[in-house]
Amino acid sequence: MDISRTQTAQLVGHRSRVNFTRFEAGARTMEEEVLAGLRSSPKRIPSKYLYDAEGSRLFDRICDLPDYYPTRTETAILKEHARTILDLIGPDLCIIEPGAGACGKGRLLLETRRASAFVPLDISTDFLQGAALDVADNFPHVSVHAVAMDFLTGLDSLKPLLPPAAKRLIFYAGSSIGNFDPPDAASLLGRFHALLDEGDGLLIGYDLQKDRDALTRAYDDSEGVTASFNLNLLARFNRELGADFDLSRFRHVAVYNEAKSRIEMHLESIAAQRVRVGKESVAFDAFERMHTESSYKYTVEGFDAMAAASGFRRLEVWMDPASYFAVGLYVKDGAGGSPSLLTGHGMKSVKALTVASGGRQA
Ligand SMILES: C[S@@+](CC[C@H](N)C(=O)[O-])C[C@H]1O[C@@H](n2cnc3c(N)ncnc32)[C@H](O)[C@@H]1O
């Protein structure tokens, strides 16, 4: 995408440290992508459309649910290890956070005072803007460059816009990498790799394989917030595409597909019906499902192999005592930073893997 097609808005007053950029990628429109997904068999909607302002707000509520273990588990890991993690990469960091959402986890990294710049990226423009302003208010020592973008189409053009810093760290939290089928996840890691220089880091949170009950409860919570989050897709299409989905005629379904090690979220039509979306009339059979999100569950070894294939070498991995969730720190291979980064900490990472494989915290 051409950078000249981006708009940059400098925000005012004491918030002038926030630079807000909107990338308008020349990719397909939401209507084109949604209709293409509804024409496919089985029907499928790109999960990024779950996040308009209302979807982001609902996702924030999900993060606080007792049934939704990923957020509190990853947060606990970061609270305990943020300082160690960032010391492995070095001071004067530019932290780039794709899919930053409310920036809650990014803030845990900023609290260590190892970063001079923070670049949160998100497709949910208004939500991102509010979160970025809040970060700037609370971290006056950090220059904040928020970028509203679809990182699936715009990431390659980001590099020239990044603020100067000694090192870059891409922080991809929330097990968001699990939303991609393995080839697409590997390709996204490849694009992260291209954004970095040798010795820069990738800190990534991913969800681990565990028993089916814990998984399905997390994606089909007893309070029905995840159901509202999923159904908001249809409300969004009604609002933005002039669709006429009747939300009472679809239901939220979450299933664990063991063969693929992934949770699948679907919206199921409770009866045969036709729905108008844009200029098209879309037919649904009774009990037909639209696949709206996948959430792949990894092993540490499997994730390391995928990262290695994209040019990343793991320095260390941290897990919770129950081995529910992992946060891995990788370095872009090549120069790999200072010799101490490669020898001392590299050896420690091997130890961390051994301990963690036994189901204990590294
Ligand atoms: C699962 S939430 C994680 C939020 C936050 N990082 C956390 O850990 O709590 C995924 C986030 O990625 C954003 N997102 C999803 N697809 C995106 C895309 N293609 N481009 C940019 N942001 C995207 C969503 O708006 C949302 O804020």
Ligand as a Chemical Component Dictionary entry (heavy atoms), coordinates in Angstrom:
data_LIG
# 
_chem_comp.id                   LIG 
_chem_comp.type                 NON-POLYMER 
_chem_comp.pdbx_formal_charge   0 
_chem_comp.three_letter_code    LIG 
# 
loop_
_chem_comp_atom.comp_id 
_chem_comp_atom.atom_id 
_chem_comp_atom.alt_atom_id 
_chem_comp_atom.type_symbol 
_chem_comp_atom.charge 
_chem_comp_atom.model_Cartn_x 
_chem_comp_atom.model_Cartn_y 
_chem_comp_atom.model_Cartn_z 
_chem_comp_atom.pdbx_ordinal 
LIG C1  C1  C 0  -8.403 -11.121 20.616 1  
LIG S1  S1  S 1  -8.372 -9.361  20.592 2  
LIG C2  C2  C 0  -6.895 -9.084  21.528 3  
LIG C3  C3  C 0  -6.818 -7.704  22.123 4  
LIG C4  C4  C 0  -5.590 -7.466  23.007 5  
LIG N1  N1  N 0  -4.357 -7.583  22.242 6  
LIG C5  C5  C 0  -5.579 -8.442  24.150 7  
LIG O1  O1  O 0  -4.662 -9.236  24.218 8  
LIG O2  O2  O -1 -6.470 -8.386  24.994 9  
LIG C6  C6  C 0  -7.860 -9.054  18.927 10 
LIG C7  C7  C 0  -7.585 -7.601  18.608 11 
LIG O3  O3  O 0  -7.038 -7.527  17.291 12 
LIG C8  C8  C 0  -7.744 -6.582  16.509 13 
LIG N2  N2  N 0  -7.714 -7.087  15.124 14 
LIG C9  C9  C 0  -8.283 -8.233  14.663 15 
LIG N3  N3  N 0  -7.996 -8.391  13.355 16 
LIG C10 C10 C 0  -7.251 -7.321  12.985 17 
LIG C11 C11 C 0  -6.665 -6.913  11.746 18 
LIG N4  N4  N 0  -6.777 -7.656  10.640 19 
LIG N5  N5  N 0  -5.972 -5.750  11.718 20 
LIG C12 C12 C 0  -5.848 -4.986  12.853 21 
LIG N6  N6  N 0  -6.376 -5.332  14.050 22 
LIG C13 C13 C 0  -7.073 -6.480  14.113 23 
LIG C14 C14 C 0  -9.120 -6.512  17.110 24 
LIG O4  O4  O 0  -9.765 -5.285  16.846 25 
LIG C15 C15 C 0  -8.818 -6.726  18.607 26 
LIG O5  O5  O 0  -8.553 -5.512  19.258 27 
# 
loop_
_chem_comp_bond.comp_id 
_chem_comp_bond.atom_id_1 
_chem_comp_bond.atom_id_2 
_chem_comp_bond.value_order 
_chem_comp_bond.pdbx_ordinal 
LIG C1  S1  SING 1  
LIG S1  C2  SING 2  
LIG S1  C6  SING 3  
LIG C2  C3  SING 4  
LIG C3  C4  SING 5  
LIG C4  N1  SING 6  
LIG C4  C5  SING 7  
LIG C5  O1  DOUB 8  
LIG C5  O2  SING 9  
LIG C6  C7  SING 10 
LIG C7  O3  SING 11 
LIG C7  C15 SING 12 
LIG O3  C8  SING 13 
LIG C8  N2  SING 14 
LIG C8  C14 SING 15 
LIG N2  C9  SING 16 
LIG N2  C13 SING 17 
LIG C9  N3  DOUB 18 
LIG N3  C10 SING 19 
LIG C10 C11 SING 20 
LIG C10 C13 DOUB 21 
LIG C11 N4  SING 22 
LIG C11 N5  DOUB 23 
LIG N5  C12 SING 24 
LIG C12 N6  DOUB 25 
LIG N6  C13 SING 26 
LIG C14 O4  SING 27 
LIG C14 C15 SING 28 
LIG C15 O5  SING 29 
# 
